[in-house]
């Protein structure tokens, strides 16, 4: 089986990341910059739930634009 995950768009990823860190959430790494692709100039971070589900949190120009359209 390959790498499977789901992604959630968030605003202000760094703030959300710090809040989750303080609550004991374990991440694979600190947020990483996207330098290419659809999310270029954004940031993303991955975590794994207790059940083993991989979750990506992402904040990028594309996700911000999509969140504005859906308001």
PDB file as gemmi writes it, atoms N, CA and C in Angstrom:
CRYST1    1.000    1.000    1.000  90.00  90.00  90.00 P 1                      
ATOM      1  N   UNK A   1       0.847  -1.170   0.000  1.00  0.00           N  
ATOM      2  CA  UNK A   1       0.000   0.000   0.000  1.00  0.00           C  
ATOM      3  C   UNK A   1       0.892   1.232   0.000  1.00  0.00           C  
ATOM      4  N   UNK A   2       0.494   2.263  -0.735  1.00  0.00           N  
ATOM      5  CA  UNK A   2       1.252   3.495  -0.819  1.00  0.00           C  
ATOM      6  C   UNK A   2       0.930   4.445   0.312  1.00  0.00           C  
ATOM      7  N   UNK A   3       1.438   5.627   0.172  1.00  0.00           N  
ATOM      8  CA  UNK A   3       1.227   6.679   1.168  1.00  0.00           C  
ATOM      9  C   UNK A   3      -0.190   7.215   1.016  1.00  0.00           C  
ATOM     10  N   UNK A   4      -1.010   7.067   2.035  1.00  0.00           N  
ATOM     11  CA  UNK A   4      -2.387   7.543   2.009  1.00  0.00           C  
ATOM     12  C   UNK A   4      -2.590   8.526   3.150  1.00  0.00           C  
ATOM     13  N   UNK A   5      -3.262   9.627   2.849  1.00  0.00           N  
ATOM     14  CA  UNK A   5      -3.523  10.629   3.879  1.00  0.00           C  
ATOM     15  C   UNK A   5      -4.709  11.481   3.466  1.00  0.00           C  
ATOM     16  N   UNK A   6      -5.164  12.319   4.348  1.00  0.00           N  
ATOM     17  CA  UNK A   6      -6.119  13.341   3.957  1.00  0.00           C  
ATOM     18  C   UNK A   6      -5.590  14.676   4.440  1.00  0.00           C  
ATOM     19  N   UNK A   7      -6.030  15.743   3.772  1.00  0.00           N  
ATOM     20  CA  UNK A   7      -5.515  17.077   4.064  1.00  0.00           C  
ATOM     21  C   UNK A   7      -6.633  17.998   4.518  1.00  0.00           C  
ATOM     22  N   UNK A   8      -6.282  18.882   5.427  1.00  0.00           N  
ATOM     23  CA  UNK A   8      -7.195  19.909   5.913  1.00  0.00           C  
ATOM     24  C   UNK A   8      -6.554  21.267   5.678  1.00  0.00           C  
ATOM     25  N   UNK A   9      -7.303  22.160   5.065  1.00  0.00           N  
ATOM     26  CA  UNK A   9      -6.817  23.526   4.869  1.00  0.00           C  
ATOM     27  C   UNK A   9      -7.023  24.297   6.161  1.00  0.00           C  
ATOM     28  N   UNK A  10      -6.006  25.031   6.573  1.00  0.00           N  
ATOM     29  CA  UNK A  10      -6.089  25.841   7.786  1.00  0.00           C  
ATOM     30  C   UNK A  10      -5.579  27.243   7.486  1.00  0.00           C  
ATOM     31  N   UNK A  11      -6.048  28.177   8.270  1.00  0.00           N  
ATOM     32  CA  UNK A  11      -5.508  29.539   8.198  1.00  0.00           C  
ATOM     33  C   UNK A  11      -4.477  29.678   9.309  1.00  0.00           C  
ATOM     34  N   UNK A  12      -3.405  30.387   9.023  1.00  0.00           N  
ATOM     35  CA  UNK A  12      -2.345  30.630  10.004  1.00  0.00           C  
ATOM     36  C   UNK A  12      -1.797  29.316  10.551  1.00  0.00           C  
ATOM     37  N   UNK A  13      -1.188  28.553   9.671  1.00  0.00           N  
ATOM     38  CA  UNK A  13      -0.670  27.232  10.021  1.00  0.00           C  
ATOM     39  C   UNK A  13       0.280  27.281  11.211  1.00  0.00           C  
ATOM     40  N   UNK A  14       1.159  28.258  11.253  1.00  0.00           N  
ATOM     41  CA  UNK A  14       2.147  28.306  12.337  1.00  0.00           C  
ATOM     42  C   UNK A  14       1.457  28.415  13.701  1.00  0.00           C  
ATOM     43  N   UNK A  15       0.456  29.264  13.804  1.00  0.00           N  
ATOM     44  CA  UNK A  15      -0.281  29.417  15.065  1.00  0.00           C  
ATOM     45  C   UNK A  15      -0.990  28.109  15.442  1.00  0.00           C  
ATOM     46  N   UNK A  16      -1.662  27.497  14.482  1.00  0.00           N  
ATOM     47  CA  UNK A  16      -2.378  26.239  14.727  1.00  0.00           C  
ATOM     48  C   UNK A  16      -1.396  25.137  15.128  1.00  0.00           C  
ATOM     49  N   UNK A  17      -0.262  25.078  14.446  1.00  0.00           N  
ATOM     50  CA  UNK A  17       0.793  24.109  14.740  1.00  0.00           C  
ATOM     51  C   UNK A  17       1.282  24.277  16.182  1.00  0.00           C  
ATOM     52  N   UNK A  18       1.554  25.516  16.598  1.00  0.00           N  
ATOM     53  CA  UNK A  18       2.038  25.764  17.965  1.00  0.00           C  
ATOM     54  C   UNK A  18       0.987  25.366  19.009  1.00  0.00           C  
ATOM     55  N   UNK A  19      -0.279  25.667  18.732  1.00  0.00           N  
ATOM     56  CA  UNK A  19      -1.349  25.286  19.657  1.00  0.00           C  
ATOM     57  C   UNK A  19      -1.430  23.765  19.811  1.00  0.00           C  
ATOM     58  N   UNK A  20      -1.320  23.050  18.699  1.00  0.00           N  
ATOM     59  CA  UNK A  20      -1.382  21.584  18.761  1.00  0.00           C  
ATOM     60  C   UNK A  20      -0.150  20.996  19.444  1.00  0.00           C  
ATOM     61  N   UNK A  21       1.015  21.600  19.216  1.00  0.00           N  
ATOM     62  CA  UNK A  21       2.232  21.140  19.900  1.00  0.00           C  
ATOM     63  C   UNK A  21       2.053  21.233  21.415  1.00  0.00           C  
ATOM     64  N   UNK A  22       1.489  22.342  21.883  1.00  0.00           N  
ATOM     65  CA  UNK A  22       1.283  22.540  23.312  1.00  0.00           C  
ATOM     66  C   UNK A  22       0.294  21.528  23.891  1.00  0.00           C  
ATOM     67  N   UNK A  23      -0.560  20.981  23.033  1.00  0.00           N  
ATOM     68  CA  UNK A  23      -1.531  19.971  23.480  1.00  0.00           C  
ATOM     69  C   UNK A  23      -0.974  18.558  23.357  1.00  0.00           C  
ATOM     70  N   UNK A  24       0.298  18.434  22.939  1.00  0.00           N  
ATOM     71  CA  UNK A  24       0.944  17.135  22.883  1.00  0.00           C  
ATOM     72  C   UNK A  24       0.853  16.396  21.564  1.00  0.00           C  
ATOM     73  N   UNK A  25       0.405  17.061  20.505  1.00  0.00           N  
ATOM     74  CA  UNK A  25       0.330  16.417  19.195  1.00  0.00           C  
ATOM     75  C   UNK A  25       1.750  16.239  18.658  1.00  0.00           C  
ATOM     76  N   UNK A  26       2.033  15.064  18.125  1.00  0.00           N  
ATOM     77  CA  UNK A  26       3.350  14.760  17.558  1.00  0.00           C  
ATOM     78  C   UNK A  26       3.298  14.896  16.042  1.00  0.00           C  
ATOM     79  N   UNK A  27       4.201  15.699  15.506  1.00  0.00           N  
ATOM     80  CA  UNK A  27       4.289  15.924  14.070  1.00  0.00           C  
ATOM     81  C   UNK A  27       5.511  15.214  13.511  1.00  0.00           C  
ATOM     82  N   UNK A  28       5.480  14.937  12.201  1.00  0.00           N  
ATOM     83  CA  UNK A  28       6.636  14.325  11.537  1.00  0.00           C  
ATOM     84  C   UNK A  28       7.806  15.286  11.485  1.00  0.00           C  
ATOM     85  N   UNK A  29       7.501  16.589  11.374  1.00  0.00           N  
ATOM     86  CA  UNK A  29       8.523  17.633  11.299  1.00  0.00           C  
ATOM     87  C   UNK A  29       7.819  18.977  11.503  1.00  0.00           C  
ATOM     88  N   UNK A  30       8.571  20.041  11.649  1.00  0.00           N  
ATOM     89  CA  UNK A  30       7.937  21.373  11.666  1.00  0.00           C  
ATOM     90  C   UNK A  30       7.314  21.653  10.291  1.00  0.00           C  
ATOM     91  N   UNK A  31       6.459  22.669  10.181  1.00  0.00           N  
ATOM     92  CA  UNK A  31       5.895  23.016   8.873  1.00  0.00           C  
ATOM     93  C   UNK A  31       6.992  23.240   7.834  1.00  0.00           C  
ATOM     94  N   UNK A  32       6.714  22.774   6.623  1.00  0.00           N  
ATOM     95  CA  UNK A  32       7.672  22.878   5.522  1.00  0.00           C  
ATOM     96  C   UNK A  32       7.088  23.761   4.430  1.00  0.00           C  
ATOM     97  N   UNK A  33       7.937  24.571   3.812  1.00  0.00           N  
ATOM     98  CA  UNK A  33       7.522  25.442   2.713  1.00  0.00           C  
ATOM     99  C   UNK A  33       7.327  24.626   1.443  1.00  0.00           C  
ATOM    100  N   UNK A  34       6.285  24.950   0.691  1.00  0.00           N  
ATOM    101  CA  UNK A  34       6.071  24.362  -0.632  1.00  0.00           C  
ATOM    102  C   UNK A  34       6.743  25.281  -1.650  1.00  0.00           C  
ATOM    103  N   UNK A  35       7.659  24.727  -2.430  1.00  0.00           N  
ATOM    104  CA  UNK A  35       8.412  25.555  -3.376  1.00  0.00           C  
ATOM    105  C   UNK A  35       7.992  25.327  -4.825  1.00  0.00           C  
ATOM    106  N   UNK A  36       7.047  24.411  -5.043  1.00  0.00           N  
ATOM    107  CA  UNK A  36       6.583  24.121  -6.401  1.00  0.00           C  
ATOM    108  C   UNK A  36       5.170  23.557  -6.324  1.00  0.00           C  
ATOM    109  N   UNK A  37       4.553  23.463  -7.468  1.00  0.00           N  
ATOM    110  CA  UNK A  37       3.242  22.823  -7.542  1.00  0.00           C  
ATOM    111  C   UNK A  37       2.094  23.739  -7.163  1.00  0.00           C  
ATOM    112  N   UNK A  38       0.913  23.133  -6.979  1.00  0.00           N  
ATOM    113  CA  UNK A  38      -0.309  23.881  -6.705  1.00  0.00           C  
ATOM    114  C   UNK A  38      -0.252  24.708  -5.425  1.00  0.00           C  
ATOM    115  N   UNK A  39       0.546  24.264  -4.461  1.00  0.00           N  
ATOM    116  CA  UNK A  39       0.596  24.943  -3.165  1.00  0.00           C  
ATOM    117  C   UNK A  39       1.874  25.769  -2.973  1.00  0.00           C  
ATOM    118  N   UNK A  40       2.524  26.120  -4.098  1.00  0.00           N  
ATOM    119  CA  UNK A  40       3.755  26.920  -4.037  1.00  0.00           C  
ATOM    120  C   UNK A  40       3.529  28.162  -3.175  1.00  0.00           C  
ATOM    121  N   UNK A  41       4.518  28.481  -2.358  1.00  0.00           N  
ATOM    122  CA  UNK A  41       4.509  29.613  -1.430  1.00  0.00           C  
ATOM    123  C   UNK A  41       3.615  29.374  -0.220  1.00  0.00           C  
ATOM    124  N   UNK A  42       3.176  28.163  -0.031  1.00  0.00           N  
ATOM    125  CA  UNK A  42       2.411  27.803   1.152  1.00  0.00           C  
ATOM    126  C   UNK A  42       3.257  26.982   2.095  1.00  0.00           C  
ATOM    127  N   UNK A  43       2.605  26.429   3.112  1.00  0.00           N  
ATOM    128  CA  UNK A  43       3.284  25.575   4.090  1.00  0.00           C  
ATOM    129  C   UNK A  43       2.387  24.392   4.406  1.00  0.00           C  
ATOM    130  N   UNK A  44       3.017  23.287   4.745  1.00  0.00           N  
ATOM    131  CA  UNK A  44       2.274  22.107   5.153  1.00  0.00           C  
ATOM    132  C   UNK A  44       3.021  21.354   6.230  1.00  0.00           C  
ATOM    133  N   UNK A  45       2.275  20.549   6.969  1.00  0.00           N  
ATOM    134  CA  UNK A  45       2.851  19.735   8.025  1.00  0.00           C  
ATOM    135  C   UNK A  45       2.027  18.453   8.143  1.00  0.00           C  
ATOM    136  N   UNK A  46       2.677  17.361   8.522  1.00  0.00           N  
ATOM    137  CA  UNK A  46       2.011  16.068   8.652  1.00  0.00           C  
ATOM    138  C   UNK A  46       2.053  15.575  10.091  1.00  0.00           C  
ATOM    139  N   UNK A  47       0.974  14.892  10.461  1.00  0.00           N  
ATOM    140  CA  UNK A  47       0.930  14.210  11.750  1.00  0.00           C  
ATOM    141  C   UNK A  47       0.250  12.864  11.547  1.00  0.00           C  
ATOM    142  N   UNK A  48       0.399  11.985  12.510  1.00  0.00           N  
ATOM    143  CA  UNK A  48      -0.253  10.681  12.462  1.00  0.00           C  
ATOM    144  C   UNK A  48      -1.123  10.558  13.706  1.00  0.00           C  
ATOM    145  N   UNK A  49      -2.398  10.198  13.501  1.00  0.00           N  
ATOM    146  CA  UNK A  49      -3.307  10.033  14.633  1.00  0.00           C  
ATOM    147  C   UNK A  49      -2.962   8.762  15.398  1.00  0.00           C  
ATOM    148  N   UNK A  50      -3.553   8.595  16.561  1.00  0.00           N  
ATOM    149  CA  UNK A  50      -3.329   7.383  17.354  1.00  0.00           C  
ATOM    150  C   UNK A  50      -3.755   6.138  16.602  1.00  0.00           C  
ATOM    151  N   UNK A  51      -4.708   6.295  15.674  1.00  0.00           N  
ATOM    152  CA  UNK A  51      -5.181   5.159  14.870  1.00  0.00           C  
ATOM    153  C   UNK A  51      -4.313   4.900  13.651  1.00  0.00           C  
ATOM    154  N   UNK A  52      -3.303   5.729  13.449  1.00  0.00           N  
ATOM    155  CA  UNK A  52      -2.377   5.538  12.341  1.00  0.00           C  
ATOM    156  C   UNK A  52      -2.745   6.280  11.067  1.00  0.00           C  
ATOM    157  N   UNK A  53      -3.742   7.149  11.113  1.00  0.00           N  
ATOM    158  CA  UNK A  53      -4.137   7.918   9.945  1.00  0.00           C  
ATOM    159  C   UNK A  53      -3.210   9.129   9.803  1.00  0.00           C  
ATOM    160  N   UNK A  54      -2.675   9.322   8.603  1.00  0.00           N  
ATOM    161  CA  UNK A  54      -1.808  10.465   8.344  1.00  0.00           C  
ATOM    162  C   UNK A  54      -2.676  11.652   7.930  1.00  0.00           C  
ATOM    163  N   UNK A  55      -2.463  12.785   8.597  1.00  0.00           N  
ATOM    164  CA  UNK A  55      -3.212  14.006   8.338  1.00  0.00           C  
ATOM    165  C   UNK A  55      -2.236  15.100   7.928  1.00  0.00           C  
ATOM    166  N   UNK A  56      -2.557  15.785   6.860  1.00  0.00           N  
ATOM    167  CA  UNK A  56      -1.768  16.936   6.411  1.00  0.00           C  
ATOM    168  C   UNK A  56      -2.545  18.200   6.736  1.00  0.00           C  
ATOM    169  N   UNK A  57      -1.887  19.166   7.322  1.00  0.00           N  
ATOM    170  CA  UNK A  57      -2.452  20.491   7.526  1.00  0.00           C  
ATOM    171  C   UNK A  57      -1.743  21.412   6.548  1.00  0.00           C  
ATOM    172  N   UNK A  58      -2.492  22.160   5.766  1.00  0.00           N  
ATOM    173  CA  UNK A  58      -1.870  22.978   4.729  1.00  0.00           C  
ATOM    174  C   UNK A  58      -2.476  24.377   4.695  1.00  0.00           C  
ATOM    175  N   UNK A  59      -1.621  25.346   4.476  1.00  0.00           N  
ATOM    176  CA  UNK A  59      -2.015  26.748   4.316  1.00  0.00           C  
ATOM    177  C   UNK A  59      -1.252  27.260   3.100  1.00  0.00           C  
ATOM    178  N   UNK A  60      -1.967  27.562   2.036  1.00  0.00           N  
ATOM    179  CA  UNK A  60      -1.309  28.016   0.809  1.00  0.00           C  
ATOM    180  C   UNK A  60      -2.189  29.044   0.114  1.00  0.00           C  
ATOM    181  N   UNK A  61      -1.630  29.757  -0.863  1.00  0.00           N  
ATOM    182  CA  UNK A  61      -2.464  30.695  -1.615  1.00  0.00           C  
ATOM    183  C   UNK A  61      -3.697  30.004  -2.226  1.00  0.00           C  
ATOM    184  N   UNK A  62      -3.533  28.778  -2.700  1.00  0.00           N  
ATOM    185  CA  UNK A  62      -4.654  28.055  -3.293  1.00  0.00           C  
ATOM    186  C   UNK A  62      -5.732  27.742  -2.255  1.00  0.00           C  
ATOM    187  N   UNK A  63      -5.341  27.230  -1.088  1.00  0.00           N  
ATOM    188  CA  UNK A  63      -6.350  26.889  -0.082  1.00  0.00           C  
ATOM    189  C   UNK A  63      -7.015  28.138   0.474  1.00  0.00           C  
ATOM    190  N   UNK A  64      -6.261  29.219   0.631  1.00  0.00           N  
ATOM    191  CA  UNK A  64      -6.869  30.472   1.110  1.00  0.00           C  
ATOM    192  C   UNK A  64      -7.895  30.988   0.111  1.00  0.00           C  
ATOM    193  N   UNK A  65      -7.560  30.896  -1.173  1.00  0.00           N  
ATOM    194  CA  UNK A  65      -8.486  31.325  -2.218  1.00  0.00           C  
ATOM    195  C   UNK A  65      -9.748  30.459  -2.192  1.00  0.00           C  
ATOM    196  N   UNK A  66      -9.595  29.154  -2.054  1.00  0.00           N  
ATOM    197  CA  UNK A  66     -10.745  28.255  -2.015  1.00  0.00           C  
ATOM    198  C   UNK A  66     -11.617  28.526  -0.784  1.00  0.00           C  
ATOM    199  N   UNK A  67     -11.001  28.818   0.352  1.00  0.00           N  
ATOM    200  CA  UNK A  67     -11.782  29.111   1.559  1.00  0.00           C  
ATOM    201  C   UNK A  67     -12.577  30.401   1.385  1.00  0.00           C  
ATOM    202  N   UNK A  68     -12.032  31.375   0.693  1.00  0.00           N  
ATOM    203  CA  UNK A  68     -12.740  32.635   0.453  1.00  0.00           C  
ATOM    204  C   UNK A  68     -13.943  32.410  -0.460  1.00  0.00           C  
ATOM    205  N   UNK A  69     -13.798  31.583  -1.472  1.00  0.00           N  
ATOM    206  CA  UNK A  69     -14.893  31.287  -2.404  1.00  0.00           C  
ATOM    207  C   UNK A  69     -16.043  30.599  -1.667  1.00  0.00           C  
ATOM    208  N   UNK A  70     -15.717  29.743  -0.717  1.00  0.00           N  
ATOM    209  CA  UNK A  70     -16.735  28.954  -0.017  1.00  0.00           C  
ATOM    210  C   UNK A  70     -17.446  29.714   1.103  1.00  0.00           C  
ATOM    211  N   UNK A  71     -17.028  30.923   1.401  1.00  0.00           N  
ATOM    212  CA  UNK A  71     -17.681  31.716   2.462  1.00  0.00           C  
ATOM    213  C   UNK A  71     -19.099  32.061   2.097  1.00  0.00           C  
TER     214      UNK A  71                                                      
END                                                                             
